[in-house]
Amino acid sequence: LNCCAFNSFRFLFKGGLAGAAVYVAYDQGLLGSGIEGAEALKKAQETLPPAIQEWTDYLGWEVRAAQLISLPATPKIDFSLSASWNKGVHRVMSALSAAPSRACEYTVEGWKYVKDLVK
C-alpha cells in the first residue's frame, strides 16, 4: 500500500510538472507562431542575465564580470526551429494517417507468409 501510494504521488507530481511546463511554454508564447517564439526568446535573453546575477548574489557565488564580457558572441546559424518542428509534425501526421492502410497491407502479407509456411 505504501509503495503504491508513493508511486501514485510520483506519477501525479511528474504529471503536474509536465503540465506546468506546457502551461508556461504556452503562456510565454513558445507554442505559437515563429514570430511569437522569437519575441519570447528575445525576452528570455533580456531577462535571464539579471536573474542569474541576482541568484548568484543571493547564494554568495562569485561571478567574474570579466569572464562574462569576454565570452564570444553566439554564432549566427541559419536554422529555422519552427520549420524543422513543422516538418516533424507533418511527417508524424502523415505516418499516422497512413498507418491503418499500412497495417492492413502488412496483415495481408503476414497471412500469406503464414499460409505458405503451413503448406
Phi and psi in radians as a Rosetta constraint file:
Dihedral C 1 N 2 CA 2 C 2 CIRCULARHARMONIC -1.147 0.35
Dihedral N 2 CA 2 C 2 N 3 CIRCULARHARMONIC -0.735 0.35
Dihedral C 2 N 3 CA 3 C 3 CIRCULARHARMONIC -1.136 0.35
Dihedral N 3 CA 3 C 3 N 4 CIRCULARHARMONIC -0.700 0.35
Dihedral C 3 N 4 CA 4 C 4 CIRCULARHARMONIC -1.134 0.35
Dihedral N 4 CA 4 C 4 N 5 CIRCULARHARMONIC -0.716 0.35
Dihedral C 4 N 5 CA 5 C 5 CIRCULARHARMONIC -1.152 0.35
Dihedral N 5 CA 5 C 5 N 6 CIRCULARHARMONIC -0.709 0.35
Dihedral C 5 N 6 CA 6 C 6 CIRCULARHARMONIC -1.128 0.35
Dihedral N 6 CA 6 C 6 N 7 CIRCULARHARMONIC -0.754 0.35
Dihedral C 6 N 7 CA 7 C 7 CIRCULARHARMONIC -1.119 0.35
Dihedral N 7 CA 7 C 7 N 8 CIRCULARHARMONIC -0.689 0.35
Dihedral C 7 N 8 CA 8 C 8 CIRCULARHARMONIC -1.126 0.35
Dihedral N 8 CA 8 C 8 N 9 CIRCULARHARMONIC -0.735 0.35
Dihedral C 8 N 9 CA 9 C 9 CIRCULARHARMONIC -1.105 0.35
Dihedral N 9 CA 9 C 9 N 10 CIRCULARHARMONIC -0.751 0.35
Dihedral C 9 N 10 CA 10 C 10 CIRCULARHARMONIC -1.070 0.35
Dihedral N 10 CA 10 C 10 N 11 CIRCULARHARMONIC -0.757 0.35
Dihedral C 10 N 11 CA 11 C 11 CIRCULARHARMONIC -1.080 0.35
Dihedral N 11 CA 11 C 11 N 12 CIRCULARHARMONIC -0.815 0.35
Dihedral C 11 N 12 CA 12 C 12 CIRCULARHARMONIC -1.136 0.35
Dihedral N 12 CA 12 C 12 N 13 CIRCULARHARMONIC -0.678 0.35
Dihedral C 12 N 13 CA 13 C 13 CIRCULARHARMONIC -1.131 0.35
Dihedral N 13 CA 13 C 13 N 14 CIRCULARHARMONIC -0.803 0.35
Dihedral C 13 N 14 CA 14 C 14 CIRCULARHARMONIC -1.139 0.35
Dihedral N 14 CA 14 C 14 N 15 CIRCULARHARMONIC -0.712 0.35
Dihedral C 14 N 15 CA 15 C 15 CIRCULARHARMONIC -1.091 0.35
Dihedral N 15 CA 15 C 15 N 16 CIRCULARHARMONIC -0.691 0.35
Dihedral C 15 N 16 CA 16 C 16 CIRCULARHARMONIC -1.114 0.35
Dihedral N 16 CA 16 C 16 N 17 CIRCULARHARMONIC -0.736 0.35
Dihedral C 16 N 17 CA 17 C 17 CIRCULARHARMONIC -1.115 0.35
Dihedral N 17 CA 17 C 17 N 18 CIRCULARHARMONIC -0.749 0.35
Dihedral C 17 N 18 CA 18 C 18 CIRCULARHARMONIC -1.113 0.35
Dihedral N 18 CA 18 C 18 N 19 CIRCULARHARMONIC -0.758 0.35
Dihedral C 18 N 19 CA 19 C 19 CIRCULARHARMONIC -1.092 0.35
Dihedral N 19 CA 19 C 19 N 20 CIRCULARHARMONIC -0.709 0.35
Dihedral C 19 N 20 CA 20 C 20 CIRCULARHARMONIC -1.138 0.35
Dihedral N 20 CA 20 C 20 N 21 CIRCULARHARMONIC -0.687 0.35
Dihedral C 20 N 21 CA 21 C 21 CIRCULARHARMONIC -1.115 0.35
Dihedral N 21 CA 21 C 21 N 22 CIRCULARHARMONIC -0.743 0.35
Dihedral C 21 N 22 CA 22 C 22 CIRCULARHARMONIC -1.141 0.35
Dihedral N 22 CA 22 C 22 N 23 CIRCULARHARMONIC -0.704 0.35
Dihedral C 22 N 23 CA 23 C 23 CIRCULARHARMONIC -1.099 0.35
Dihedral N 23 CA 23 C 23 N 24 CIRCULARHARMONIC -0.790 0.35
Dihedral C 23 N 24 CA 24 C 24 CIRCULARHARMONIC -1.120 0.35
Dihedral N 24 CA 24 C 24 N 25 CIRCULARHARMONIC -0.734 0.35
Dihedral C 24 N 25 CA 25 C 25 CIRCULARHARMONIC -1.083 0.35
Dihedral N 25 CA 25 C 25 N 26 CIRCULARHARMONIC -0.726 0.35
Dihedral C 25 N 26 CA 26 C 26 CIRCULARHARMONIC -1.184 0.35
Dihedral N 26 CA 26 C 26 N 27 CIRCULARHARMONIC -0.755 0.35
Dihedral C 26 N 27 CA 27 C 27 CIRCULARHARMONIC -1.124 0.35
Dihedral N 27 CA 27 C 27 N 28 CIRCULARHARMONIC -0.593 0.35
Dihedral C 27 N 28 CA 28 C 28 CIRCULARHARMONIC -1.464 0.35
Dihedral N 28 CA 28 C 28 N 29 CIRCULARHARMONIC -0.077 0.35
Dihedral C 28 N 29 CA 29 C 29 CIRCULARHARMONIC 1.543 0.35
Dihedral N 29 CA 29 C 29 N 30 CIRCULARHARMONIC 0.242 0.35
Dihedral C 29 N 30 CA 30 C 30 CIRCULARHARMONIC -1.317 0.35
Dihedral N 30 CA 30 C 30 N 31 CIRCULARHARMONIC -0.348 0.35
Dihedral C 30 N 31 CA 31 C 31 CIRCULARHARMONIC -1.723 0.35
Dihedral N 31 CA 31 C 31 N 32 CIRCULARHARMONIC 0.124 0.35
Dihedral C 31 N 32 CA 32 C 32 CIRCULARHARMONIC -1.582 0.35
Dihedral N 32 CA 32 C 32 N 33 CIRCULARHARMONIC -2.567 0.35
Dihedral C 32 N 33 CA 33 C 33 CIRCULARHARMONIC -1.292 0.35
Dihedral N 33 CA 33 C 33 N 34 CIRCULARHARMONIC 3.012 0.35
Dihedral C 33 N 34 CA 34 C 34 CIRCULARHARMONIC -1.105 0.35
Dihedral N 34 CA 34 C 34 N 35 CIRCULARHARMONIC -0.577 0.35
Dihedral C 34 N 35 CA 35 C 35 CIRCULARHARMONIC -1.165 0.35
Dihedral N 35 CA 35 C 35 N 36 CIRCULARHARMONIC -0.760 0.35
Dihedral C 35 N 36 CA 36 C 36 CIRCULARHARMONIC -1.117 0.35
Dihedral N 36 CA 36 C 36 N 37 CIRCULARHARMONIC -0.664 0.35
Dihedral C 36 N 37 CA 37 C 37 CIRCULARHARMONIC -1.142 0.35
Dihedral N 37 CA 37 C 37 N 38 CIRCULARHARMONIC -0.688 0.35
Dihedral C 37 N 38 CA 38 C 38 CIRCULARHARMONIC -1.134 0.35
Dihedral N 38 CA 38 C 38 N 39 CIRCULARHARMONIC -0.699 0.35
Dihedral C 38 N 39 CA 39 C 39 CIRCULARHARMONIC -1.128 0.35
Dihedral N 39 CA 39 C 39 N 40 CIRCULARHARMONIC -0.698 0.35
Dihedral C 39 N 40 CA 40 C 40 CIRCULARHARMONIC -1.144 0.35
Dihedral N 40 CA 40 C 40 N 41 CIRCULARHARMONIC -0.666 0.35
Dihedral C 40 N 41 CA 41 C 41 CIRCULARHARMONIC -1.130 0.35
Dihedral N 41 CA 41 C 41 N 42 CIRCULARHARMONIC -0.754 0.35
Dihedral C 41 N 42 CA 42 C 42 CIRCULARHARMONIC -1.080 0.35
Dihedral N 42 CA 42 C 42 N 43 CIRCULARHARMONIC -0.725 0.35
Dihedral C 42 N 43 CA 43 C 43 CIRCULARHARMONIC -1.134 0.35
Dihedral N 43 CA 43 C 43 N 44 CIRCULARHARMONIC -0.681 0.35
Dihedral C 43 N 44 CA 44 C 44 CIRCULARHARMONIC -1.172 0.35
Dihedral N 44 CA 44 C 44 N 45 CIRCULARHARMONIC -0.675 0.35
Dihedral C 44 N 45 CA 45 C 45 CIRCULARHARMONIC -1.154 0.35
Dihedral N 45 CA 45 C 45 N 46 CIRCULARHARMONIC -0.532 0.35
Dihedral C 45 N 46 CA 46 C 46 CIRCULARHARMONIC -1.396 0.35
Dihedral N 46 CA 46 C 46 N 47 CIRCULARHARMONIC -0.531 0.35
Dihedral C 46 N 47 CA 47 C 47 CIRCULARHARMONIC -1.557 0.35
Dihedral N 47 CA 47 C 47 N 48 CIRCULARHARMONIC -0.628 0.35
Dihedral C 47 N 48 CA 48 C 48 CIRCULARHARMONIC -1.129 0.35
Dihedral N 48 CA 48 C 48 N 49 CIRCULARHARMONIC -0.823 0.35
Dihedral C 48 N 49 CA 49 C 49 CIRCULARHARMONIC -0.998 0.35
Dihedral N 49 CA 49 C 49 N 50 CIRCULARHARMONIC -0.789 0.35
Dihedral C 49 N 50 CA 50 C 50 CIRCULARHARMONIC -1.112 0.35
Dihedral N 50 CA 50 C 50 N 51 CIRCULARHARMONIC -0.629 0.35
Dihedral C 50 N 51 CA 51 C 51 CIRCULARHARMONIC -1.172 0.35
Dihedral N 51 CA 51 C 51 N 52 CIRCULARHARMONIC -0.705 0.35
Dihedral C 51 N 52 CA 52 C 52 CIRCULARHARMONIC -1.144 0.35
Dihedral N 52 CA 52 C 52 N 53 CIRCULARHARMONIC -0.712 0.35
Dihedral C 52 N 53 CA 53 C 53 CIRCULARHARMONIC -1.101 0.35
Dihedral N 53 CA 53 C 53 N 54 CIRCULARHARMONIC -0.696 0.35
Dihedral C 53 N 54 CA 54 C 54 CIRCULARHARMONIC -1.102 0.35
Dihedral N 54 CA 54 C 54 N 55 CIRCULARHARMONIC -0.773 0.35
Dihedral C 54 N 55 CA 55 C 55 CIRCULARHARMONIC -1.186 0.35
Dihedral N 55 CA 55 C 55 N 56 CIRCULARHARMONIC -0.679 0.35
Dihedral C 55 N 56 CA 56 C 56 CIRCULARHARMONIC -1.168 0.35
Dihedral N 56 CA 56 C 56 N 57 CIRCULARHARMONIC -0.633 0.35
Dihedral C 56 N 57 CA 57 C 57 CIRCULARHARMONIC -1.148 0.35
Dihedral N 57 CA 57 C 57 N 58 CIRCULARHARMONIC -0.716 0.35
Dihedral C 57 N 58 CA 58 C 58 CIRCULARHARMONIC -1.128 0.35
Dihedral N 58 CA 58 C 58 N 59 CIRCULARHARMONIC -0.718 0.35
Dihedral C 58 N 59 CA 59 C 59 CIRCULARHARMONIC -1.441 0.35
Dihedral N 59 CA 59 C 59 N 60 CIRCULARHARMONIC -0.198 0.35
Dihedral C 59 N 60 CA 60 C 60 CIRCULARHARMONIC 1.462 0.35
Dihedral N 60 CA 60 C 60 N 61 CIRCULARHARMONIC 0.295 0.35
Dihedral C 60 N 61 CA 61 C 61 CIRCULARHARMONIC -1.455 0.35
Dihedral N 61 CA 61 C 61 N 62 CIRCULARHARMONIC 2.559 0.35
Dihedral C 61 N 62 CA 62 C 62 CIRCULARHARMONIC -1.720 0.35
Dihedral N 62 CA 62 C 62 N 63 CIRCULARHARMONIC 2.180 0.35
Dihedral C 62 N 63 CA 63 C 63 CIRCULARHARMONIC -2.027 0.35
Dihedral N 63 CA 63 C 63 N 64 CIRCULARHARMONIC 2.072 0.35
Dihedral C 63 N 64 CA 64 C 64 CIRCULARHARMONIC -1.380 0.35
Dihedral N 64 CA 64 C 64 N 65 CIRCULARHARMONIC 2.161 0.35
Dihedral C 64 N 65 CA 65 C 65 CIRCULARHARMONIC -1.134 0.35
Dihedral N 65 CA 65 C 65 N 66 CIRCULARHARMONIC -0.552 0.35
Dihedral C 65 N 66 CA 66 C 66 CIRCULARHARMONIC -1.103 0.35
Dihedral N 66 CA 66 C 66 N 67 CIRCULARHARMONIC -0.630 0.35
Dihedral C 66 N 67 CA 67 C 67 CIRCULARHARMONIC -1.160 0.35
Dihedral N 67 CA 67 C 67 N 68 CIRCULARHARMONIC -0.687 0.35
Dihedral C 67 N 68 CA 68 C 68 CIRCULARHARMONIC -1.202 0.35
Dihedral N 68 CA 68 C 68 N 69 CIRCULARHARMONIC -0.635 0.35
Dihedral C 68 N 69 CA 69 C 69 CIRCULARHARMONIC -1.284 0.35
Dihedral N 69 CA 69 C 69 N 70 CIRCULARHARMONIC -0.597 0.35
Dihedral C 69 N 70 CA 70 C 70 CIRCULARHARMONIC -1.438 0.35
Dihedral N 70 CA 70 C 70 N 71 CIRCULARHARMONIC 0.049 0.35
Dihedral C 70 N 71 CA 71 C 71 CIRCULARHARMONIC -1.186 0.35
Dihedral N 71 CA 71 C 71 N 72 CIRCULARHARMONIC 2.456 0.35
Dihedral C 71 N 72 CA 72 C 72 CIRCULARHARMONIC -1.223 0.35
Dihedral N 72 CA 72 C 72 N 73 CIRCULARHARMONIC 2.727 0.35
Dihedral C 72 N 73 CA 73 C 73 CIRCULARHARMONIC -1.196 0.35
Dihedral N 73 CA 73 C 73 N 74 CIRCULARHARMONIC 2.633 0.35
Dihedral C 73 N 74 CA 74 C 74 CIRCULARHARMONIC -1.210 0.35
Dihedral N 74 CA 74 C 74 N 75 CIRCULARHARMONIC 2.415 0.35
Dihedral C 74 N 75 CA 75 C 75 CIRCULARHARMONIC -1.225 0.35
Dihedral N 75 CA 75 C 75 N 76 CIRCULARHARMONIC 2.582 0.35
Dihedral C 75 N 76 CA 76 C 76 CIRCULARHARMONIC -1.484 0.35
Dihedral N 76 CA 76 C 76 N 77 CIRCULARHARMONIC 2.032 0.35
Dihedral C 76 N 77 CA 77 C 77 CIRCULARHARMONIC -1.994 0.35
Dihedral N 77 CA 77 C 77 N 78 CIRCULARHARMONIC 2.228 0.35
Dihedral C 77 N 78 CA 78 C 78 CIRCULARHARMONIC -1.497 0.35
Dihedral N 78 CA 78 C 78 N 79 CIRCULARHARMONIC 1.406 0.35
Dihedral C 78 N 79 CA 79 C 79 CIRCULARHARMONIC -2.450 0.35
Dihedral N 79 CA 79 C 79 N 80 CIRCULARHARMONIC 2.107 0.35
Dihedral C 79 N 80 CA 80 C 80 CIRCULARHARMONIC -1.688 0.35
Dihedral N 80 CA 80 C 80 N 81 CIRCULARHARMONIC 1.900 0.35
Dihedral C 80 N 81 CA 81 C 81 CIRCULARHARMONIC -1.130 0.35
Dihedral N 81 CA 81 C 81 N 82 CIRCULARHARMONIC -0.679 0.35
Dihedral C 81 N 82 CA 82 C 82 CIRCULARHARMONIC -1.165 0.35
Dihedral N 82 CA 82 C 82 N 83 CIRCULARHARMONIC -0.651 0.35
Dihedral C 82 N 83 CA 83 C 83 CIRCULARHARMONIC -1.174 0.35
Dihedral N 83 CA 83 C 83 N 84 CIRCULARHARMONIC -0.707 0.35
Dihedral C 83 N 84 CA 84 C 84 CIRCULARHARMONIC -1.161 0.35
Dihedral N 84 CA 84 C 84 N 85 CIRCULARHARMONIC -0.724 0.35
Dihedral C 84 N 85 CA 85 C 85 CIRCULARHARMONIC -1.078 0.35
Dihedral N 85 CA 85 C 85 N 86 CIRCULARHARMONIC -0.815 0.35
Dihedral C 85 N 86 CA 86 C 86 CIRCULARHARMONIC -1.116 0.35
Dihedral N 86 CA 86 C 86 N 87 CIRCULARHARMONIC -0.645 0.35
Dihedral C 86 N 87 CA 87 C 87 CIRCULARHARMONIC -1.091 0.35
Dihedral N 87 CA 87 C 87 N 88 CIRCULARHARMONIC -0.740 0.35
Dihedral C 87 N 88 CA 88 C 88 CIRCULARHARMONIC -1.131 0.35
Dihedral N 88 CA 88 C 88 N 89 CIRCULARHARMONIC -0.728 0.35
Dihedral C 88 N 89 CA 89 C 89 CIRCULARHARMONIC -1.104 0.35
Dihedral N 89 CA 89 C 89 N 90 CIRCULARHARMONIC -0.755 0.35
Dihedral C 89 N 90 CA 90 C 90 CIRCULARHARMONIC -1.092 0.35
Dihedral N 90 CA 90 C 90 N 91 CIRCULARHARMONIC -0.726 0.35
Dihedral C 90 N 91 CA 91 C 91 CIRCULARHARMONIC -1.123 0.35
Dihedral N 91 CA 91 C 91 N 92 CIRCULARHARMONIC -0.760 0.35
Dihedral C 91 N 92 CA 92 C 92 CIRCULARHARMONIC -1.115 0.35
Dihedral N 92 CA 92 C 92 N 93 CIRCULARHARMONIC -0.773 0.35
Dihedral C 92 N 93 CA 93 C 93 CIRCULARHARMONIC -1.164 0.35
Dihedral N 93 CA 93 C 93 N 94 CIRCULARHARMONIC -0.656 0.35
Dihedral C 93 N 94 CA 94 C 94 CIRCULARHARMONIC -1.205 0.35
Dihedral N 94 CA 94 C 94 N 95 CIRCULARHARMONIC -0.628 0.35
Dihedral C 94 N 95 CA 95 C 95 CIRCULARHARMONIC -1.152 0.35
Dihedral N 95 CA 95 C 95 N 96 CIRCULARHARMONIC -0.714 0.35
Dihedral C 95 N 96 CA 96 C 96 CIRCULARHARMONIC -1.178 0.35
Dihedral N 96 CA 96 C 96 N 97 CIRCULARHARMONIC -0.630 0.35
Dihedral C 96 N 97 CA 97 C 97 CIRCULARHARMONIC -1.262 0.35
Dihedral N 97 CA 97 C 97 N 98 CIRCULARHARMONIC -0.505 0.35
Dihedral C 97 N 98 CA 98 C 98 CIRCULARHARMONIC -1.529 0.35
Dihedral N 98 CA 98 C 98 N 99 CIRCULARHARMONIC -0.151 0.35
Dihedral C 98 N 99 CA 99 C 99 CIRCULARHARMONIC -1.043 0.35
Dihedral N 99 CA 99 C 99 N 100 CIRCULARHARMONIC -0.780 0.35
Dihedral C 99 N 100 CA 100 C 100 CIRCULARHARMONIC -1.069 0.35
Dihedral N 100 CA 100 C 100 N 101 CIRCULARHARMONIC -0.780 0.35
Dihedral C 100 N 101 CA 101 C 101 CIRCULARHARMONIC -1.200 0.35
Dihedral N 101 CA 101 C 101 N 102 CIRCULARHARMONIC -0.659 0.35
Dihedral C 101 N 102 CA 102 C 102 CIRCULARHARMONIC -1.121 0.35
Dihedral N 102 CA 102 C 102 N 103 CIRCULARHARMONIC -0.692 0.35
Dihedral C 102 N 103 CA 103 C 103 CIRCULARHARMONIC -1.087 0.35
Dihedral N 103 CA 103 C 103 N 104 CIRCULARHARMONIC -0.703 0.35
Dihedral C 103 N 104 CA 104 C 104 CIRCULARHARMONIC -1.120 0.35
Dihedral N 104 CA 104 C 104 N 105 CIRCULARHARMONIC -0.756 0.35
Dihedral C 104 N 105 CA 105 C 105 CIRCULARHARMONIC -1.064 0.35
Dihedral N 105 CA 105 C 105 N 106 CIRCULARHARMONIC -0.812 0.35
Dihedral C 105 N 106 CA 106 C 106 CIRCULARHARMONIC -1.148 0.35
Dihedral N 106 CA 106 C 106 N 107 CIRCULARHARMONIC -0.592 0.35
Dihedral C 106 N 107 CA 107 C 107 CIRCULARHARMONIC -1.157 0.35
Dihedral N 107 CA 107 C 107 N 108 CIRCULARHARMONIC -0.781 0.35
Dihedral C 107 N 108 CA 108 C 108 CIRCULARHARMONIC -1.065 0.35
Dihedral N 108 CA 108 C 108 N 109 CIRCULARHARMONIC -0.791 0.35
Dihedral C 108 N 109 CA 109 C 109 CIRCULARHARMONIC -1.089 0.35
Dihedral N 109 CA 109 C 109 N 110 CIRCULARHARMONIC -0.679 0.35
Dihedral C 109 N 110 CA 110 C 110 CIRCULARHARMONIC -1.140 0.35
Dihedral N 110 CA 110 C 110 N 111 CIRCULARHARMONIC -0.754 0.35
Dihedral C 110 N 111 CA 111 C 111 CIRCULARHARMONIC -1.121 0.35
Dihedral N 111 CA 111 C 111 N 112 CIRCULARHARMONIC -0.691 0.35
Dihedral C 111 N 112 CA 112 C 112 CIRCULARHARMONIC -1.089 0.35
Dihedral N 112 CA 112 C 112 N 113 CIRCULARHARMONIC -0.727 0.35
Dihedral C 112 N 113 CA 113 C 113 CIRCULARHARMONIC -1.095 0.35
Dihedral N 113 CA 113 C 113 N 114 CIRCULARHARMONIC -0.776 0.35
Dihedral C 113 N 114 CA 114 C 114 CIRCULARHARMONIC -1.140 0.35
Dihedral N 114 CA 114 C 114 N 115 CIRCULARHARMONIC -0.732 0.35
Dihedral C 114 N 115 CA 115 C 115 CIRCULARHARMONIC -1.095 0.35
Dihedral N 115 CA 115 C 115 N 116 CIRCULARHARMONIC -0.681 0.35
Dihedral C 115 N 116 CA 116 C 116 CIRCULARHARMONIC -1.151 0.35
Dihedral N 116 CA 116 C 116 N 117 CIRCULARHARMONIC -0.610 0.35
Dihedral C 116 N 117 CA 117 C 117 CIRCULARHARMONIC -1.224 0.35
Dihedral N 117 CA 117 C 117 N 118 CIRCULARHARMONIC -0.620 0.35
Dihedral C 117 N 118 CA 118 C 118 CIRCULARHARMONIC -1.283 0.35
Dihedral N 118 CA 118 C 118 N 119 CIRCULARHARMONIC -0.543 0.35
